[in-house]
């Protein structure tokens, strides 16, 4: 076909190609494995505690260790990826969490569990922000919200798979078998990523290097075009910062960055509090181990459902409106779960919590994508997730502290609505003060930089 187009037109104005679908599928697969490995400890903790003859109340550091690793890696991986690219940090992170998940299966003490979970977290934290950034940079602007939230389904889907596998494998082969599966699969996927995952075409454009690589990728996206004009974006004013994180606070981004971090922190606190402690809380309440696994599986299933519709709802009704509704409903559902007394009530409430809590997290992921241009996107996503991981550390630790202080499961669950209330305050504050950050406020950055993202 004798025609031509610019690089921006190829991405934004054409139908999604099979090559782009492959990128989205690979990114989604990494998210599934990430979710499987990050959240499997919640399913397995009661069985591990019984197998190692330790109290489940002492598992706070085990839960927190992986999240500390996730935080450290997320904070570091974003700036690295904005300098070196997205592909190889994803591959390295996948290999890392695979190797130490296998090592976790060999743990014989609480100390070893803490160490291996921390090292596993280093891999998990490096994969997530770069997968989100890479997928977003191959998505057309008109579909970016939806595609990012759909890919975010990988986290709850991985947790759901983990729950289903645990219910089958635990009785037959013990808790170690789940970690063996969680380690071998990512190693196999890493081999596929090395060969099949491309570098971000927008990253290559911003760096103004390797034009032959850009041309080769564009030919795969639009094989019917005879030529594509490569238009490099203007270098951003913050490009010269020797410390990439400082760019998140320049050009009027500071307020938006901080107000983005607050709901990330609070929502991940609630999410990982539920994932880490709900099976144990049900066990303390004399429920069987299997009920905890079913509850978290339903929480994950709800997360898939919520994430699938999140992007469409945000596009139609606006980011803040949807997120405010989700946090308000989360407050009500945590109170409902605290007073639920039947199996049906507990499981149905847990499913709905998955819809709203994990749907909100997918929405926050999408919001972070459009909050920053390509040159700092991985840093912005990584730091939002990294600060959020503080919440995923605090949540499990608070659960353990409240249990050791003798709090009842009902009292502990009632406190779960407080972070959602704080998120509401942050979003409302951002609405009233958004004008103070213009024109560089993150919510406006996507429209002002449309052609370079």
Rosetta blueprint (number, residue, H / E / L):
1 X L
2 X L
3 X L
4 X E
5 X E
6 X E
7 X H
8 X H
9 X H
10 X H
11 X H
12 X H
13 X L
14 X L
15 X L
16 X L
17 X L
18 X H
19 X H
20 X H
21 X H
22 X H
23 X H
24 X H
25 X H
26 X H
27 X H
28 X H
29 X H
30 X H
31 X H
32 X H
33 X H
34 X H
35 X H
36 X H
37 X H
38 X H
39 X H
40 X H
41 X H
42 X H
43 X H
44 X H
45 X H
46 X H
47 X H
48 X H
49 X H
50 X H
51 X H
52 X H
53 X L
54 X L
55 X L
56 X H
57 X H
58 X H
59 X H
60 X H
61 X H
62 X H
63 X H
64 X H
65 X H
66 X H
67 X H
68 X H
69 X H
70 X H
71 X H
72 X H
73 X H
74 X H
75 X H
76 X H
77 X H
78 X H
79 X H
80 X H
81 X H
82 X H
83 X H
84 X H
85 X L
86 X L
87 X H
88 X H
89 X H
90 X H
91 X H
92 X H
93 X H
94 X H
95 X H
96 X H
97 X H
98 X H
99 X H
100 X H
101 X H
102 X H
103 X H
104 X H
105 X L
106 X L
107 X L
108 X L
109 X L
110 X H
111 X H
112 X H
113 X H
114 X H
115 X H
116 X H
117 X H
118 X H
119 X H
120 X H
121 X H
122 X H
123 X H
124 X H
125 X H
126 X H
127 X H
128 X H
129 X H
130 X H
131 X H
132 X H
133 X H
134 X H
135 X H
136 X H
137 X H
138 X L
139 X L
140 X L
141 X H
142 X H
143 X H
144 X H
145 X H
146 X H
147 X H
148 X H
149 X H
150 X H
151 X H
152 X H
153 X H
154 X H
155 X H
156 X H
157 X H
158 X H
159 X H
160 X H
161 X H
162 X H
163 X H
164 X H
165 X H
166 X H
167 X H
168 X H
169 X H
170 X H
171 X H
172 X H
173 X H
174 X L
175 X H
176 X H
177 X H
178 X H
179 X H
180 X H
181 X H
182 X H
183 X H
184 X H
185 X H
186 X H
187 X H
188 X H
189 X H
190 X H
191 X H
192 X H
193 X H
194 X H
195 X H
196 X H
197 X L
198 X L
199 X L
200 X L
201 X H
202 X H
203 X H
204 X H
205 X H
206 X H
207 X H
208 X L
209 X L
210 X L
211 X H
212 X H
213 X H
214 X H
215 X H
216 X H
217 X H
218 X H
219 X H
220 X H
221 X H
222 X L
223 X L
224 X L
225 X L
226 X L
227 X E
228 X E
229 X E
230 X L
231 X L
232 X L
233 X L
234 X L
235 X L
236 X L
237 X H
238 X H
239 X H
240 X H
241 X L
242 X L
243 X L
244 X H
245 X H
246 X H
247 X H
248 X H
249 X H
250 X L
251 X L
252 X L
253 X L
254 X H
255 X H
256 X H
257 X H
258 X H
259 X H
260 X H
261 X H
262 X H
263 X H
264 X H
265 X H
266 X H
267 X H
268 X H
269 X H
270 X H
271 X H
272 X H
273 X H
274 X H
275 X H
276 X H
277 X H
278 X H
279 X H
280 X H
281 X H
282 X H
283 X H
284 X H
285 X L
286 X L
287 X L
288 X L
289 X H
290 X H
291 X H
292 X H
293 X H
294 X H
295 X H
296 X H
297 X H
298 X H
299 X H
300 X H
301 X H
302 X H
303 X H
304 X H
305 X H
306 X H
307 X H
308 X H
309 X H
310 X H
311 X H
312 X H
313 X H
314 X H
315 X H
316 X H
317 X H
318 X L
319 X H
320 X H
321 X H
322 X H
323 X H
324 X H
325 X H
326 X H
327 X H
328 X H
329 X H
330 X H
331 X H
332 X H
333 X H
334 X H
335 X H
336 X H
337 X H
338 X H
339 X H
340 X L
341 X L
342 X L
343 X H
344 X H
345 X H
346 X H
347 X H
348 X H
349 X H
350 X H
351 X H
352 X H
353 X H
354 X H
355 X H
356 X H
357 X H
358 X H
359 X H
360 X H
361 X H
362 X H
363 X H
364 X H
365 X H
366 X H
367 X H
368 X H
369 X H
370 X L
371 X L
372 X L
373 X L
374 X H
375 X H
376 X H
377 X H
378 X H
379 X H
380 X H
381 X H
382 X H
383 X H
384 X H
385 X H
386 X H
387 X H
388 X H
389 X H
390 X H
391 X H
392 X H
393 X H
394 X H
395 X H
396 X H
397 X H
398 X H
399 X H
400 X H
401 X H
402 X H
403 X H
404 X H
405 X L
406 X L
407 X L
408 X L
409 X H
410 X H
411 X H
412 X H
413 X H
414 X H
415 X L
416 X H
417 X H
418 X H
419 X H
420 X H
421 X H
422 X H
423 X H
424 X H
425 X H
426 X H
427 X H
428 X H
429 X H
430 X H
431 X H
432 X H
433 X H
434 X H
435 X H
436 X H
437 X H
438 X L
439 X L
440 X L
441 X L
442 X H
443 X H
444 X H
445 X H
446 X H
447 X H
448 X H
449 X L
450 X H
451 X H
452 X H
453 X L
